Amino acid sequence: MPEFENPPATVDVPGARVTRIVAVDAPRSAVWRCLTEPELLARWLGDIAAFPDGVVAGATGRFAWSGEVVLAARVQELDPESRFVFDWAEGILSERASTVEITLRDVDGSTQVHLVEHGFPLEGDDATRREALRALAAGWTVELDELVDLAESLRAA
C-alpha cells in the first residue's frame, strides 16, 4: 500500500484562497462516498453533517463542530465521482459565504483530491487577512487528512 506524503494547505492572500491537493490510496468511488454521504461527511468534516434532502445539487444543510461553529451550506454542483461544489457561511447563508470546490482525478493509481476554498469576505490589513487564511488552511490540512484516512479505511474494508 503506497504511503503518500501529502503537503499542507496553502494560502493565496491577494486571491483570498486556500488550496490543498492530497493523494488518497483508494478508488474515486470511496472518496466520493466520503463527500456525499452525510454520515461519512460527519466523520471527517465536522462532527455533524446534516442534509435532510440528501447531498444533491440545490440541497441545503449544515456542518457543525461540537462546542464550536455551525456552518449553513448549500450544494451548488455535483458531477458524480468528479466534482463537488458547495457554499457555506457561519450561521446562515449570506453574501459572507465562501465557496468550496473539490475535484477528484485518477493520478498514478490513486485518487487526487484538489480542494479550493475562495470568496472569503476577509477584512483588515494584509497581516490580519494572512493570519485568517492561515487558520483556514490549518483547518483544511486537518480535515483532509481525516478524509484520506477515512477513504483509505473504506477501501481496506
Contact map, one row per residue, 1 for C-alpha under 8 A:
1110000000000000000000001000000000000000000000000000000000000000000000000000000000000000000000000000000000000000000000000000000000000000000000000000000000000
1111000000000000000000001000000000000000000000000000000000000000000000000000000000000000000000000000000000000000000000000000000000000000000000000000000000000
1111100000000000000000001000000000000000000000000000000000000000000000000000000000000000000000000000000000000000000000000000000000000000000000000000000000000
0111110000000000000000111000000000000000000000000000000000000000000000000000000000000000000000000000000000000000000000000000000000000000000000000000000000000
0011111000000000000000000000000000000000000000000000000000000000000000000000000000000000000000000000000000000000000000000000000000000000000000000000000000000
0001111100000000000011100000000000000000000000000000000000000000000000000000000000000000000000000000000000000000000000000000000000000000000000000000000000000
0000111110000000000111000000000000000000000000000000000000000000000000000000000000000000000000000000000000000000000000000000000000000000000000000000000000000
0000011111000000000100000000000000000000000000000000000000000000000000000000000000000000000000000000000000000000000000000000000000000000110010000000000000000
0000001111100000011110000000000000000000000000000000000000000000000000000000000000000000000000000000000000000000000000000000000000000000110110000000000000000
0000000111110000011100000000000000000000000000000000000000000000000000000000000000000000000000000000000000000000000000000000000000000100100000000000000000000
0000000011111001111000000000000000000000000000000000000000000000000000000000000000000000000000000000000000000000000000000000000001001100100000000000000000000
0000000001111111110000000000000000000000000000000000000000000000000000000000000000000000000000000000000000000000000000000000000000000000000000000000000000000
0000000000111111100000000000000000000000000000000000000000000000000000000000000000000000000000000000000000000000000000000000010011001000000000000000000000000
0000000000011111000000000000000000000000000000000000000000000000000000000000000000000000000000000000000000000000000000000000000000000000000000000000000000000
0000000000011111100000000000000000000000000000000000000000000000000000000000000000000000000000000000000000000000000001000000000000000000000000000000000000000
0000000000111111110000000000000000000000000000000000000000000000000000000000000000000000000000000000000000000000000001110100000000001000000000000000000000000
0000000000111011111000000000000000000000000000000000000000000000000000000000000000000000000000000000000000000000000111110000000000001000000000000000000000000
0000000011110001111100000000000000000000000000000000000000000000000000000000000000000000000000000000000000000000000111000000000000001001100000000000000000000
0000000011100000111110000000000000000000000000000000000000000000000000000000000000000000000000000000000000000000011110000000000000000000100000000000000000000
0000001111000000011111000000000000000000000000000000000000000000000000000000000000000000000000000000000000000000111100000000000000000000000110000000000000000
0000011010000000001111100000000000000000000000000000000000000000000000000000000000000000000000000000000000000001111000000000000000000000000000000000000000000
0000011000000000000111110000000000000000000000000000000000000000000000000000000000000000000000000000000000000001110000000000000000000000000000010001000000000
0001010000000000000011111000000000000000000000000000000000000000000000000000000000000000000000000000000000000111100000000000000000000000000000000001000000000
0001000000000000000001111110001000000000000000000000000000000000000000000000000000000000000000000000000000000111100000000000000000000000000000000001001100000
1111000000000000000000111110000000000000000000000000000000000000000000000000000000000000000000000000000000001110000000000000000000000000000000000001001100000
0000000000000000000000011111011000000000000000000000000000000000000000000000000000000000000000000000000000000110000000000000000000000000000000000000001101100
0000000000000000000000011111111000000000000000000000000000000000000000000000000000000000000000000000000000000110000000000000000000000000000000000000000000100
0000000000000000000000000111111100000000000000000000000000000000000000000000000010000000000000000000000111000010000000000000000000000000000000000000000000000
0000000000000000000000000011111110000000000000000000000000000000000000000000000010000000000000000000000000000000000000000000000000000000000000000000000000000
0000000000000000000000000111111111000000000000000000000000000000000000000000000000000000000000000000000000000000000000000000000000000000000000000000001101100
0000000000000000000000010111111111100000000000000000000000000000000000000000000010000000000000000000000000000010000000000000000000000000000000000010001000000
0000000000000000000000000001111111110000000000000000000000000000000000000000000111000000000000000000000000000000000000000000000000000000000000000000000000000
0000000000000000000000000000111111111001000000000000000000000000000000000000000000000000000000000000000000000000000000000000000000000000000000000000000000000
0000000000000000000000000000011111111101100000000000000000000000000000000000000000000000000000000000000000000000000000000000000000000000000000000010011000000
0000000000000000000000000000001111111101100000000000000000000000000000000000000000010000000000000000000000000000000000000000000000000000000000000000000000000
0000000000000000000000000000000111111101100000000000001000000000000000000000000000000000000000000000000000000000000000000000000000000000000000000000000000000
0000000000000000000000000000000011111111100000000000011000000000000000000000000000000000000000000000000000000000000000000000000000000000000000000000000000000
0000000000000000000000000000000001111111110000001110011000000000000000000000000000000000000000000000000000000000000000000000000000000000000000000000000000000
0000000000000000000000000000000000001111111000001000000000000000000000000000000000000000000000000000000000000000000000000000000000000000000000000000000000000
0000000000000000000000000000000011111111111100000000000000000000000000000000000000000000000000000000000000000000000000000000000000000000000000000000000000000
0000000000000000000000000000000001111111111111011000000000000000000000000000000000000000000000000000000000000000000000000000000000000000000000000000000000000
0000000000000000000000000000000000000111111111111000000000000010000000000000000000000000000000000000000000000000000000000000000000000000000000000000000000000
0000000000000000000000000000000000000011111111100000000000000000000000000000000000000000000000000000000000000000000000000000000000000000000000000100010000000
0000000000000000000000000000000000000001111111100000000000000000000000000000000000000000000000000000000000000000000000000000000000000000000000110110010000000
0000000000000000000000000000000000000000111111111000000000000010000000000000000000000000000000000000000000000000000000000000000000000000000000100110000000000
0000000000000000000000000000000000000000111111111000000000000011110000000000000000000000000000000000000000000000000000000000000000000000000000000000000000000
0000000000000000000000000000000000000000011111111000000000000011110000000000000000000000000000000000000000000000000000000000000000000000000000000000000000000
0000000000000000000000000000000000000000110011111100000000000111100000000000000000000000000000000000000000000000000000000000000000000000000000000000000000000
0000000000000000000000000000000000000110110011111110000000001111000000000000000000000000000000000000000000000000000000000000000000000000000000000000000000000
0000000000000000000000000000000000000100000000011111000000001110000000000000000000000000000000000000000000000000000000000000000000000000000000000000000000000
0000000000000000000000000000000000000100000000001111111000111100000000000000000000000000000000000000000000000000000000000000000000000000000000000000000000000
0000000000000000000000000000000000000000000000000111110000011000000000000000000000000000000000000000000000000000000000000000000000000000000000000000000000000
0000000000000000000000000000000000000000000000000011111100110000000000000000000000000000000000000000000000000000000000000000000000000000000000000000000000000
0000000000000000000000000000000000001100000000000011111100100000000000000000000000000000000000000000000000000000000000000000000000000000000000000000000000000
0000000000000000000000000000000000011100000000000010111110100000000000000010000000000000000000000000000000000000000000000000000000000000000000000000000000000
0000000000000000000000000000000000000000000000000000111111100000000000000010110000000000000000000000000000000000000000000000000000000000000000000000000000000
0000000000000000000000000000000000000000000000000000001111100000000000000011110000000000000000000000000000000000000000000000000000000000000000000000000000000
0000000000000000000000000000000000000000000000000000000111110000000000000111100000000000000000000000000000000000000000000000000000000000000000000000000000000
0000000000000000000000000000000000000000000000000010111111111000000000000110000000000000000000000000000000000000000000000000000000000000000000000000000000000
0000000000000000000000000000000000000000000000000011100001111100000000011110000000000000000000000000000000000000000000000000000000000000000000000000000000000
0000000000000000000000000000000000000000000000001111000000111110000000011100000000000000000000000000000000000000000000000000000000000000000000000000000000000
0000000000000000000000000000000000000000000000011110000000011111000001111000000000000000000000000000000000000000000000000000000000000000000000000000000000000
0000000000000000000000000000000000000000010011111100000000001111100001111000000000000000000000000000000000000000000000000000000000000000000000000000000000000
0000000000000000000000000000000000000000000001111000000000000111110111100000000000000000000000000000000000000000000000000000000000000000000000000000000000000
0000000000000000000000000000000000000000000001110000000000000011111111000000000000000000000000000000000000000000000000000000000000000000000000000000000000000
0000000000000000000000000000000000000000000001100000000000000001111110000000000000000000000000000000000000000000000000000000000000000000000000000000000000000
0000000000000000000000000000000000000000000000000000000000000000111110000000000000000000000000000000000000000000000000000000000000000000000000000000000000000
0000000000000000000000000000000000000000000000000000000000000001111111000000000000000000000000000000000000000000000000000000000000000000000000000000000000000
0000000000000000000000000000000000000000000000000000000000000001111111100000000000000000010000000000000000000000000000000000000000000000000000000000000000000
0000000000000000000000000000000000000000000000000000000000000111100111110000000000000000011000000000000000000000000000000000000000000000000000000000000000000
0000000000000000000000000000000000000000000000000000000000000111000011111000000000000001111100000000000000000000000000000000000000000000000000000000000000000
0000000000000000000000000000000000000000000000000000000000011110000001111100000000000001111110000000000000000000000000000000000000000000000000000000000000000
0000000000000000000000000000000000000000000000000000000000011110000000111110000000000111100010000000000000000000000000000000000000000000000000000000000000000
0000000000000000000000000000000000000000000000000000000001111000000000011111000000000111000010000000000000000000000000000000000000000000000000000000000000000
0000000000000000000000000000000000000000000000000000001111110000000000001111110000011110000000000000000000000000000000000000000000000000000000000000000000000
0000000000000000000000000000000000000000000000000000000011000000000000000111110000011110000000000000000000000000000000000000000000000000000000000000000000000
0000000000000000000000000000000000000000000000000000000111000000000000000011111000111100000000000000000000000000000000000000000000000000000000000000000000000
0000000000000000000000000000000000000000000000000000000110000000000000000011111101111000000000000000000000000000000000000000000000000000000000000000000000000
0000000000000000000000000000000000000000000000000000000000000000000000000000111111110000000000000000000000000000000000000000000000000000000000000000000000000
0000000000000000000000000000000100000000000000000000000000000000000000000000011111110000000000000000000000000000000000000000000000000000000000000000000000000
0000000000000000000000000001101100000000000000000000000000000000000000000000001111100000000000000000000100000000000000000000000000000000000000000000000000000
0000000000000000000000000000000100000000000000000000000000000000000000000000011111110000000000000000001110000000000000000000000000000000000000000000000000000
0000000000000000000000000000000000000000000000000000000000000000000000000000111111111000000000000000111100000000000000000000000000000000000000000000000000000
0000000000000000000000000000000000100000000000000000000000000000000000000011111101111100000000000000111000000000000000000000000000000000000000000000000000000
0000000000000000000000000000000000000000000000000000000000000000000000000011110000111110000000000011110000000000000000000000000000000000000000000000000000000
0000000000000000000000000000000000000000000000000000000000000000000000001111100000011111000000000011100000000000000000000000000000000000000000000000000000000
0000000000000000000000000000000000000000000000000000000000000000000000001111000000001111100010001111000000000000000000000000000000000000000000000000000000000
0000000000000000000000000000000000000000000000000000000000000000000000111100000000000111110010001111000000000000000000000000000000000000000000000000000000000
0000000000000000000000000000000000000000000000000000000000000000000000111000000000000011111111011100000000000000000000000000000000000000000000000000000000000
0000000000000000000000000000000000000000000000000000000000000000000011110000000000000001111110001000000000000000000000000000000000000000000000000000000000000
0000000000000000000000000000000000000000000000000000000000000000000001110000000000000000111110000000000000000000000000000000000000000000000000000000000000000
0000000000000000000000000000000000000000000000000000000000000000000000110000000000000000111111000000000000000000000000000000000000000000000000000000000000000
0000000000000000000000000000000000000000000000000000000000000000000000011100000000000011111111111000000000000000000000000000000000000000000000000000000000000
0000000000000000000000000000000000000000000000000000000000000000000000000000000000000000100111111000000000000000000000000000000000000000000000000000000000000
0000000000000000000000000000000000000000000000000000000000000000000000000000000000000000000011111000000000000000000000000000000000000000000000000000000000000
0000000000000000000000000000000000000000000000000000000000000000000000000000000000000000100011111100000000000000000000011000000000000000000000000000000000000
0000000000000000000000000000000000000000000000000000000000000000000000000000000000000011110011111110000000000000000000111000000000000000000000000000000000000
0000000000000000000000000000000000000000000000000000000000000000000000000000000000000011100000011111000000000000000011111000000000000000000000000000000000000
0000000000000000000000000000000000000000000000000000000000000000000000000000000000001111000000001111100000000000000011100000000000000000000000000000000000000
0000000000000000000000000000000000000000000000000000000000000000000000000000000000001111000000000111110000000000001111000000000000000000000000000000000000000
0000000000000000000000000000000000000000000000000000000000000000000000000000000000111100000000000011111000000000011110000000000000000000000000000000000000000
0000000000000000000000000000000000000000000000000000000000000000000000000000000000111000000000000001111100000000111100000000000000000000000000000000000000000
0000000000000000000000000000000000000000000000000000000000000000000000000000000001110000000000000000111110000001111000000000000000000000000000000000000000000
0000000000000000000000000001000000000000000000000000000000000000000000000000000011100000000000000000011111000011110000000000000000000000000000000000000000000
0000000000000000000000000001000000000000000000000000000000000000000000000000000001000000000000000000001111100011100000000000000000000000000000000000000000000
0000000000000000000000000001000000000000000000000000000000000000000000000000000000000000000000000000000111111111000000000000000000000000000000000000000000000
0000000000000000000000000000000000000000000000000000000000000000000000000000000000000000000000000000000011111111000000000000000000000000000000000000000000000
0000000000000000000000000000000000000000000000000000000000000000000000000000000000000000000000000000000001111100000000000000000000000000000000000000000000000
0000000000000000000000001000000000000000000000000000000000000000000000000000000000000000000000000000000001111110000000000000000000000000000000000000000000000
0000000000000000000000111110000000000000000000000000000000000000000000000000000000000000000000000000000001111111000000000000000000000000000000000000000000000
0000000000000000000000111111001000000000000000000000000000000000000000000000000000000000000000000000000111101111100000000000000000000000000000000000000000000
0000000000000000000011110000000000000000000000000000000000000000000000000000000000000000000000000000001111100111110000000000000000000000000000000000000000000
0000000000000000000111110000000000000000000000000000000000000000000000000000000000000000000000000000011110000011111000000000000000000000000000000000000000000
0000000000000000001111000000000000000000000000000000000000000000000000000000000000000000000000000000111100000001111100000000000000000000000000000000000000000
0000000000000000001110000000000000000000000000000000000000000000000000000000000000000000000000000001111000000000111110000000000000000000000000000000000000000
0000000000000000111100000000000000000000000000000000000000000000000000000000000000000000000000000001110000000000011111000000000000000000000000000000000000000
0000000000000000111000000000000000000000000000000000000000000000000000000000000000000000000000000111100000000000001111100000000000000000000000000000000000000
0000000000000011110000000000000000000000000000000000000000000000000000000000000000000000000000000111000000000000000111110000000000000000000000000000000000000
0000000000000001100000000000000000000000000000000000000000000000000000000000000000000000000000001110000000000000000011111000000000000000000000000000000000000
0000000000000001100000000000000000000000000000000000000000000000000000000000000000000000000000011100000000000000000001111100000000000000000000000000000000000
0000000000000000000000000000000000000000000000000000000000000000000000000000000000000000000000011100000000000000000000111110000000000000000000000000000000000
0000000000000001000000000000000000000000000000000000000000000000000000000000000000000000000000000000000000000000000000011111000010010000000000000000000000000
0000000000000000000000000000000000000000000000000000000000000000000000000000000000000000000000000000000000000000000000001111100110000000000000000000000000000
0000000000000000000000000000000000000000000000000000000000000000000000000000000000000000000000000000000000000000000000000111111110000000000000000000000000000
0000000000000000000000000000000000000000000000000000000000000000000000000000000000000000000000000000000000000000000000000011111110000000000000000000000000000
0000000000001000000000000000000000000000000000000000000000000000000000000000000000000000000000000000000000000000000000000001111111000000000000000000000000000
0000000000000000000000000000000000000000000000000000000000000000000000000000000000000000000000000000000000000000000000000001111111100000000000000000000000000
0000000000000000000000000000000000000000000000000000000000000000000000000000000000000000000000000000000000000000000000000011111111110000000000000000000000000
0000000000001000000000000000000000000000000000000000000000000000000000000000000000000000000000000000000000000000000000000111111111111000000000000000000000000
0000000000101000000000000000000000000000000000000000000000000000000000000000000000000000000000000000000000000000000000000000011111111100000000000000000000000
0000000000000000000000000000000000000000000000000000000000000000000000000000000000000000000000000000000000000000000000000000001111111110000000000000000000000
0000000000000000000000000000000000000000000000000000000000000000000000000000000000000000000000000000000000000000000000000100000111111111000000000000000000000
0000000000101001110000000000000000000000000000000000000000000000000000000000000000000000000000000000000000000000000000000000000011111111100000000000000000000
0000000001100000000000000000000000000000000000000000000000000000000000000000000000000000000000000000000000000000000000000000000001111111110000000000000000000
0000000000000000000000000000000000000000000000000000000000000000000000000000000000000000000000000000000000000000000000000000000000111111111000000000000000000
0000000000000000010000000000000000000000000000000000000000000000000000000000000000000000000000000000000000000000000000000000000000011111111100000000000000000
0000000111100000011000000000000000000000000000000000000000000000000000000000000000000000000000000000000000000000000000000000000000001111111110000000000000000
0000000110000000000000000000000000000000000000000000000000000000000000000000000000000000000000000000000000000000000000000000000000000111111111000000000000000
0000000000000000000000000000000000000000000000000000000000000000000000000000000000000000000000000000000000000000000000000000000000000011111111100000000000000
0000000010000000000100000000000000000000000000000000000000000000000000000000000000000000000000000000000000000000000000000000000000000001111111110000000000000
0000000110000000000100000000000000000000000000000000000000000000000000000000000000000000000000000000000000000000000000000000000000000000111111111000000000000
0000000000000000000000000000000000000000000000000000000000000000000000000000000000000000000000000000000000000000000000000000000000000000011111111100000000000
0000000000000000000000000000000000000000000110000000000000000000000000000000000000000000000000000000000000000000000000000000000000000000001111111110000000000
0000000000000000000001000000000000000000000100000000000000000000000000000000000000000000000000000000000000000000000000000000000000000000000111111111000000000
0000000000000000000000000000000000000000000000000000000000000000000000000000000000000000000000000000000000000000000000000000000000000000000011111111100000000
0000000000000000000000000000000000000000001110000000000000000000000000000000000000000000000000000000000000000000000000000000000000000000000001111111110000000
0000000000000000000000000000001001000000000110000000000000000000000000000000000000000000000000000000000000000000000000000000000000000000000000111111111000000
0000000000000000000001111000000000000000000000000000000000000000000000000000000000000000000000000000000000000000000000000000000000000000000000011111111100000
0000000000000000000000000000000000000000000000000000000000000000000000000000000000000000000000000000000000000000000000000000000000000000000000001111111110000
0000000000000000000000000000000001000000001100000000000000000000000000000000000000000000000000000000000000000000000000000000000000000000000000000111111111000
0000000000000000000000011100011001000000000000000000000000000000000000000000000000000000000000000000000000000000000000000000000000000000000000000011111111100
0000000000000000000000011100010000000000000000000000000000000000000000000000000000000000000000000000000000000000000000000000000000000000000000000001111111110
0000000000000000000000000000000000000000000000000000000000000000000000000000000000000000000000000000000000000000000000000000000000000000000000000000111111111
0000000000000000000000000100010000000000000000000000000000000000000000000000000000000000000000000000000000000000000000000000000000000000000000000000011111111
0000000000000000000000000110010000000000000000000000000000000000000000000000000000000000000000000000000000000000000000000000000000000000000000000000001111111
0000000000000000000000000000000000000000000000000000000000000000000000000000000000000000000000000000000000000000000000000000000000000000000000000000000111111
0000000000000000000000000000000000000000000000000000000000000000000000000000000000000000000000000000000000000000000000000000000000000000000000000000000011111
